[in-house]
């Protein structure tokens, strides 16, 4: 069954507007937390909600960095900055990303990811296999002199679920799954220099969290906090700073720590290129049709 089209299209339009506006705001001297907060506010001002915290990932960080409270991290000249934006409208999702090059020598690497994204989208329609998109992504990036990250993939989107099981690989694989009419996917090639490993490893906590399940928590503050998290974010990822602003002060910090220690909530790790190589990313959300696919995040 296909997702409600109007909500998917609205989420995509909002995500595209925010992505393009954010591209102009990534400049040397700007704090990452200000970029994250700006993106979140834009989404809400345009009538959506964040599907996950805006990711601002610099250089070797491929994915999963959002600012904590009081984050001092700053954009610098020479950085390669990925801006990954997620939007939902009534739980129906759009996910899109762009790379901003503050080092002109890396521009072609970012363009390789963009070209691979467009080529992959052209291969996708109901009945074709995910492996075809992966083979196209790898071919385009390799043909331009770069390398795909093999252990990161695009992913199916479902209502309130960012990673819904089926994946779009970024390299050629032997066996793929058929695309079905009405399915929604985030397609996201990652490119690296040919000298890099082309793989990511888990790094430090990302400041992005998800609710797991209610476990043994005792304090009233922690119980109130976990009820808020379940009600506000459901199964979607959320930023620690969002919750700590809602529950300020030491009581909020202690309650958040209790939820982490009890594993009622868990953290996503940052995803770091194994050889610390710089990473570029491009991403759109598509709806699969019998004739091809509809890109919601143009």
N, C-alpha and C positions, 0 to 999 in steps of 0.2 A: 504494500500500500504506500503510495507516494505521500510525502509530507505536505501539509497545507502550503500551497504555493505562495499566497500573499505574504505570510509571515516570513518565509524563506527569502523572498525577493526584497522585502523591506529590510531585513537584517543585513542582506548583502549590500544594499545601497548605502546603508549607514556605515558599514565596515569600510566600503570603498572610499567614502568621503573622509572618514577619519584617517585612513591610511595615507591618502594624498595630502591632507592638511599636516599630518605629522611629519611627512617627508620634508616639509619646509622648516620645521621647528628643530630638526636635529642639526645642531651647530656646535662648534667648539665653545666651551664655557658654560654650556647648559647642563644643569643637574639632571641625572636620570630620573630621580623621583618626580621632578617637575614634568618631565615628558610623560611618565606613567599616569600621574594625576590628570594631566591635560587630556590625554586620550580617554580616560574613564569619564571625565566630565563631558567631553564632546559626544560620546556615545549616548549618555543619558539626555543631553540637550536635544539630540536628534530623535529621541523617542525609543531608544533601545536600552538594553542593559549589557554590561560586560559578560561575555560567556566565559571568560577567564581574565586574570590580570594582564594588562598590556605587557608584553615581553619586550624589553630593550636589551639586546644581547650584543656585546662588543667583542670583536676580533675572534678569539679562540672559542668563545662561548657560542655554541650553535643554537641553543634553545633553553628556555626555562630560567630566565632571570627577570625578576620583578623587584622593585625597590622595597626594602623594609622601611619602617619609620626612621626618619632622620638620616637617610642614606646620603653619604657625602660623595658618592661616585659621580664623576663629571665626564661629559663628552670632550674628547681632545682631538686636535688636528692629527690626521693620520689614522684615526679609528675607522673600522668597518662596522657599521651599526645596522643590526637587524631590528625592524619594528614589526612585531607580530600582534595583530589586533583580532579579538574575538567579540562577536556581538550575538545576543539572542533576543528574539521577539517571541514572547510566550514559550520560551524553551526551544524554539527553532533557530538553528545556528548558522553563522557565517564566520569564516576564519580566513584571514588574508595577511600577507606579509610582504615587506619590501626591504631591500638593502640600500642604505645610504653610504656612499663611498666618500670618506674624507681623506682618502689616499688615492690620487688619480691613477696610480700604477695598478690598482686592483679593480678598476672599473670593468675591464673585460671579463674578469671572473664573475662579477655580479651579473653582467649581461649574459653570460653563459647559463646561469640559473634561470634568468627570465626567458631566454630562448628555449630552454628545455621545458619549461612550464607550458609555453604556448604550443610547442610541438606535441607534448603529451596530451594536452586537452583535445587536440585534433584527432587523436587516435581513439578517444573514448566515446563509446556508445553502447547501448544495450546489446549484450551478446558477446562483446569482445572481452578479452581477459586482462586482468590487472598487470600481468607480466608484459603485455605489449606496451603499456604506458611506461613501465620501468625500463624496458629495453630502449625505448625512444629517449628517455631522459638521459640514460648513461651514454647513448650514442652521441647526442647533441653536445653534452658537456665534454666528453672525451675528444670529439672532433674539433672543439675550440681550444684544446690544449690543457684541460683541467680534469678534475676527478670528482665523481659523485661520492657522497657519504652513503655507504652501503647499509649501515644499521640504523638509519632514520628513514621513515616512510611517511607518505600521505596516509590519510585515514578516513574511514566512513564516519559520518556525523548522523546522530539520531537525536530525538528530542531530549534535551538536557544531558546528552552524552557526547563528549568531545571525541572520544576514541571508542567507536562502536563495533570493533572487531575486525572488519575487513580492511586490508591495507593496500596502498598504492606504492610499490617499491620504487627506489631511485636507481636501481641497477637491474640488469637482466637476471631473471630467475627462470628456472626450468618449468615450474608449475605455477599457474596463476588461477585466480577465481574469476568467474564470469561476472561482468557488470550487469545489473538489473535495472530496468526502467523504474524511475522514481527514486533511486538511491541517490544520496547526497555525499559528496566526497570533498575533503580538503586535499588538494594536490600541491606538494611542496618540495621541489628539488633543492638540494644543498650542494654547492660547489666549493671545492678547495683546490689549492695549488697541487700540481702533479707530484711534488715532493712530500706531501702530507700523507698520513695513513689512510685517510678516507673513512675513518670510523670515529665514533664518539665513545667516551667513557663517562661514568657518573662522577660528578664533582660535588662541591659543597651544596648544602640546602639552598633552594632557589627563592625562598620566601613566598612560595606558592604552595597551597595546601588543598587537601580534599577531605571531606568527611568520610570516615570509614564505617564505623558503627558505634552505637552507644556501649561503652564499657563501664568499668567500675570507677565512677567519679563520685566524689563525696561532697565537695563544697557547693554551696548554693550558687556562687558566682559562676563556677564551671558548668553547672547544670543550665543556668540561664543562658550562658554563652553558647553551649552546644545546641540548645533549642533555637537560638537565633540563627546559627549557622545552617541548621537543617531547613529552617523556614525560608531563609533569604537566598541560599545558594543551591539547595537540593544536592544533586550529584555533580554540580559544576565546580571547577577549581576556584579558589578565592585567595586574595592577598591577606597576609597576616596584618598588614597595616590597616586594611579595611575594618577588621574586627577590633583591633586595638584602639582605633579611633572611636568606635561605637562603645567600647568598654575601657575608658582611659584610666591611667594611673596604675599603681602597683597592684591593686586588686585584679585589674584586667590582665596584667602581665602574668600574675600567679595563676589565674584561671586558665589562660592560654597554655602555660607550661603544664598544668595538670592534664589538659586534653591531649597534649603531645605525649606526655609520659604514659598515659593510659592507652595510647594509640587509638583514641577516639577520632583524632585527626592525624593525618600523615603528610609529610612534606615530599614534594617532587625534588629530585636532585637537579642541579644544573647539568647540562649536557656539554661536555668539553671535547674538542677535537683531540684525539689521542696523542698526536705529536705537537700539540699546541699551535697548529696551523690556523690561519684565519679562515673564516667560513662566511660564505654568502648564501642568501636564501631568497626564494620567490615563492609566492603562494596565492592561489585562488580557490574559491569554493564553486563546485559545479553540481548541477542536477542532471542525472543521466536520462537521456531520451532515446527513442528508437533511431532517431536520425543523427544523433551526436550528443552534445550536452549543452546545457544552458549555464553560462558563467554568471553567478549572482553578484560577484564582487568586482566587476569592471568599473 
